[in-house]
């Protein structure tokens, strides 16, 4: 049963549950109403039976005519007397009621005794017996058929059942209509998901109305599809940019290798100096290609995904010092002015050192021959300044974009990914990086990372 219920559509389940809930509520109300009304009618009947006493003249006439034929007594009640000799006399036209022990045990000063009894014709009767004040009469009983209450109660039960049935059917229909109206946004959401599954069209948006849970679900779905569309666009742009950047070193590499291969095939030797230059160019292109592939691998990781190692407490001043040593190898002839204060941060060691190297390589790339690169670490702020041509104000918003290179840097080696990797790594470590034109000449890059001047105590 439960399995069949779960197989029903959601709107059918909601309508069914609504109908069941209304049916239970109506049944409870109808049952309570019927019971309360039955009790009230019975109490009212008993009160009437005990309060209505036949007149003494009526009792005397009944005693005098007991057993004689007379016209029926015009009353809805059955009046019956028990004489002191034990004779039972009943009003004409009424069926005698069986006399019980309660009737015979009534006392003169006792309140009327109520009990159920059966008449001679088989009817169930409600009887009130009290002591008589007429000489020769022991007790007087007044009886009323139980069916006088059962009949209206039965009619009431039928009316309640019909009303409940109509209410349940109406509740089911209303529940189905409400479920359809309430689940219309869910139908739209389902249709949108199915459309995306068929067409991979992430531009689909669901209309949002109101502030309820369905509206929140629709907004979340729209945000999800927008994020997926943006991610796919970035992925496609990354692939396109990567293909464009890979084309240049590969074309140069293929040209140089073709020259070397043609020399071998034709037997025409390339002059030693030209051959050495070709091999140096091949080596440089291979190095640039390897660096580009490494940068692409770094950028291919989703934001927040684990990198090359776990997050650790790192002495930033020591990492900067190692990065400066590597930058000196690339920038021979440059002067590095380094002033480092102690600062400890939490980051991935390899990723952070790679970002620092990229930041210093950028300064080395744009420094003029014999220039100075200033590296300062104070109060957690790392500043790297070069004295190169600087950067135009309109180019500043794009310096951290992937594959972006300023017009003055397009003739220099590189892929345009270095600063993008720097920004990504610093942000993942909870810091920020900015680039601005320095006073006078050159460019100043500032990295701010949360940390402390002393290393935290190691755990047990």
N, C-alpha and C positions, 0 to 999 in steps of 0.2 A: 504493500500500500504506500509506504513512504517512498519507495523507489519509483513508483508510478507518479506520485506527486512531484518528485524532483524532476521528472521528465517533462512536466508541463511547462509551457512558456511562462516567463516571469509575470506577465500581466494576468494570465489565467490563475496563477498561484495567488497573486494579490487579491483578485476578485473572489476566489474561493475562500481565502482566509478572512476577507471582509464579511462575506456571507455567513461563515461559521461564527465569527465574533458577534455579528448582529443576532444570529439565531440563538446563541447562548444567552446574550443579554435579554432578548425578548422573552425567551423561555423562562429565565430567572424572574423577570418582572411579572410575567403572566402567572407563573406559579405562586409567587408571593402574594400577588393581588387576589388570586383565587382562594388561597388559604386564609388570608386576612378577612376577605368577604365572608367566607364560610363561617369563620369563628364569630364574626359580628352578627351574622344572621342567626346562628345558633344561640348566642347570648341574648339577642333581642327576643327570639322565640321563647327561651326559658323565662326571661323576665316577664313576658306577656302572660305565659301560662301560670306563673306564680302570683301575678298581681291581679289577674282576672278571676274573681270568685263568683259563682252563680248566686243569685239572690235566694234568701231563705224560702220565699214563695215558690220559686222554681224547684227547689229541692223537695218541698212538701208535695207539690204537684207530681213530681217524678216518683216520690214514695207512694203516693195514692194511686197512681195509674200504672205502677210497675207490673208489667206483664200484659196490660190491656192495650188494645190497638188504638192508636191515635195518630193524628197527622204528624209528619216529620217536624222536628224542632229546627226552626230557621236559624242555624248557627254553624260557622265553620268548625266549631269544636265539638268534640264528643264529651258529653257530661255523663258521668257514671257514679252511682252511689252504692255504698256497701252498708247494708242495714246492720243493726246490732245482732240480728239473728243470723247474719252471714249471707243474706240474699244480695245479689248484685242486680241493680236496675240501670239500664242504659237508655238514653234518649232515643225516641222513635226515629227510625231511618238510619241509625248509626250502628255499626258493627261492634258488638261487645269486645272489650279489651281484657286480656288475661290479667287476673289479679295476682300480684306477686307478694312476696314476704314483706317488701318495703311498704306496700299499701296497707297491709294488716298490722304493721308495727308502728304506724304513725301515732303520735301522742297528741293530746289536746293542745298543749302549749307549744308544740314543735312547728318549725317552719315547714312549708310544703316540701314534700320529698319528690325529687325529679329522678326519673329512670326511663329506660326504653322498654317497650313491651310490644307484643304482636297481637293484633286484632284477630277476631274470628275469621274475617275474610282474607287474612294473610298479610295485611298491611303492617309495616313497621310504624309504631306510634311513639310519640314523646309524651310522657304522662307526668302530671303534677298532682300529687295527692296530699290533702290536708284534712285535719280533723273537722267534724261537722258540729254545728251548734244547734241543729234541729233534733228534737227528741225522736228516738227510734232510728236515727241514721248515725253510723259509726264514722264513716269517712266519705269524702267527696273527691272525685278525680276529674280532671280536665285533660283531655288528650288531643293531640294534633298530629296528622300524618307527617312522617319525616319527609315524604316526597314533596311537601309544600316548599321545602328548601332545596331539595335535590334537583327539582326541575329547573328553577332559575340558574342554579349553579351549573347544570349541564349545558344550558343554553349559553351561559357566559363562557364556559370552556370552549364551546364550538366557535363563538365569536373571537375569543382570544387566539385560538388555533388558526382561524382564517386570517386574522389580522397579522399574526406572526408569520404565516406563510407568505402573505403579500409583502410584508416588511423584509423578509429574507430575500425574496426574489428582487424586490426593488434595491436592496442593499447590494446584491450581487451585480445587478446591472449598473448601479452607480459606481461600485468598486471597479468594474471593468472599464467604465468610461474614465474614471479618475486615473486608473492605472495607465490607460492609453495616453491620456493627456500628460501625466507625470513622466512617463517613460519615453515621450517623443524625443527629448534631447538624447536619451540613451540610444534610440533608434538612429538618430542622426550621427551619433558618435560611432555606432557600429557600422553604419554605411560608409562613414569617412575612413574608418580603419580598413574595411574591405576594399574600398577604392584605392587606398594607398598600397595595400598588399598586391592588388592587381596591376596598378600602373606605376608605383613608386613615385607618385606625384605628392611631394611634401608641401606643396603650396595650398593644400586644402585647409580651410579654417571652418570651425563650427560657430554659428551665431550664439552669442552668450546673452541671456536675459536673466535678471534677478541676481540674488546673492545667496541662493541655497546651495545644497551639496552638489546638485547636478550642474549648476553654473560653475562651481569651483572645479568640478571634474572637467567641464568643457574648457575652462581657462587653462587647466593643467595640460590637457591634450594639445591645445593650441600652442602653449609654450614648448611642449615636447617636440611637436612637429617643426616649430620654428628653429629650435636648437638643432634638430637633426638636419634640417635644410641648411642651416649655417655651417654645421660641421661638414656636410657633404660638399658645400661650396668651397670651404677652406681646403678640404682634401683635394678637390679637383684643381683648385688654384695652386696648391702645393705641388701636385703632380705636374701641372703645366709649367710652373716656374722651375721645378727641378729638371724637367726635360730640356727647358731652354738653357739653363745653366750648365747642364751636362754636355750639351751639344758642342759648346766652344772648346773645352779641353779635349773631348773625344775627337773632334774634327782636326784639331792641331796635332793630337797624338797620332791619328791615322795618317795624316799627311807626312809627318816625320818618319813613321815606320815604313810607309810606302816608298819614301826616298831611299831609306836604308835597304829595303828589300830589292828595289830596282837596281841599286848599285851592285848587290850580290848577284842578281840574275843576269845583268848585262856584262858584268866583269869590269865595269868602269868604276874605278876606285874614287871615293870621295876624298878630297884633300883632308889631311889629318885634322886641321883646325876646324874645318866645316863639319867633319864627322863628330868631333868632340862637342861642338856647339849643338849639333842635332841630338846627341845623347844627353847633353845637359838639359835641353828643352824637353826631351821625353821624360827625364827624371822629374823635372819641375812640374810637367803636366800630370804625371802620376801622383806626385805629392799633393797637388791641388785637387785632383780627383778623389784621392783617399780622404782628404780633409772635408771635401764636400759631402761625400758619402757618410762620414762620421757625423757631420752636422745634421744631415737628413735623418739619420737614425735617432739622434737626440731629440729632434723636433717631432718625430713620428710618435713618440710616447704620448698617451693622453695626459691631459692636465691632472695632476694629483696622483698619477701612477708612480710606483716605486722606480727609482733610477738605478744607478750602478751600485748602490750600497745602502745600508741602513743609515738613518739619521743619527749623528753623533755630535758630541761637543767638540768643537774645532777651535784651535787657536788661530783666529783670523790673521793676526800679525805674522804668524809663521807661514800660513798659506800664501799671503801676499808676498812675503820674502822669496818663497820658492817660485812664484809666478814671475817676479822681477828677474830672478836668475835666468829663467827660460826666455824672457823677453830680451835680455841683454844679448843672448846668442843670435836673436833675429835682428836686433838693431845695433849691429856693430858700428861704432863711430858716434853713437848717441850717449848722452850723459844722463844718468838716472839719479835724481835727488830724492832720497827715500827717508821719510820720517815716520816711524811706526810706533804707536802706543799699544799696550797690551789690550786685547779685546777677544772675548770668547763668545762663540755663537753656536747654534744648533743647525746643522745642515748635512747634506750628503757630501762627504769629503771630495770624491772624484768630480761630482758635478760642480761643486763650488770652485774647485781649483781650475776646472776647464773654463768656467765663466770669467774668473780673474785673468786667466791667460788671454782669452778673447778680448777682454777690455784693454789689457796692456798692448796686445797686438794691434788693436785699432789705433792706439796712440802712436805706436812705433811706425805704422803704415803712413800716417799723415805728418810725421815729424820731418822737418827738413834735415839734410845731412849736417851732422855736427850739432843738432838741436838738443834740447833738454826736455826730459820727461819728468814731471814732478809727481811723486806718489806720497800721499799723506794719509795716515790713519789716526784720527783723534776722536775720542768719545764715541766710537762706533761708526763714525762717518769716514768712508774711504773715498779719497778724491784723487783722480788721475787726470793730469793736465798736460796737454802737448802745446807746442808753439807752431803748429802748422797753419794752413790757410783758413782754418775755422769752418763754420757751417752757417749757411744762410738761415735767417729766422723762419722763412717759409718751408724749409726742409726739416725743421726740428720735429714736427708731429709725425714724421715718417721714419725716423732713424731706427726705431725698434721693429719696423715691419719686416716680414720675411722677404728676402731676396731684394730688398730695396737698397740701392746705392746711389749716392749723390752723383751728379754729372762729373764732378772732379775726380771721383773714385772709380769710374768705370774703366779707366785704363790701367788701374792697379789690380794685382791679383786678389782673389777673394770671391766669395759667393753671395755676400750680403746677408749671411745668416748669423754672423758672430754676435752682433748686438741683440738680435732676437733671442738667441740662446742665453745671453746674459740676463735680459729682462725676465725671461721665463724662470730661470734658476733662482734669481733673487726673490721673485714673487713667491715661489714655492717655499722658500726659506722664511717667508713672513716679512721680507724687507721691500725696499723700493729703489729704483735706479732712475736717475735723471741725467740729461745731457743738455748743456747750454754753451753758448759762446762765452769764452773767457774774456776778461778785461784785457784790452790791448790786442792780443792775437791768440789764435789757437782755440781749443775746445776743452771744456772741463766736464768730466763725468763724475757723478757722486753716487755712491752706493751706501744705503743705510740699512743696517741689519740689527735686529734686537739682540741684546746680549748683555754681557757684564765684563768689567775690567779684570775680574779674577775668575779662575776656573771654579765651577761648583764642586762641592765635596763629592767624592766618588761614593757609590753605594756600598753596602756591606758585601 
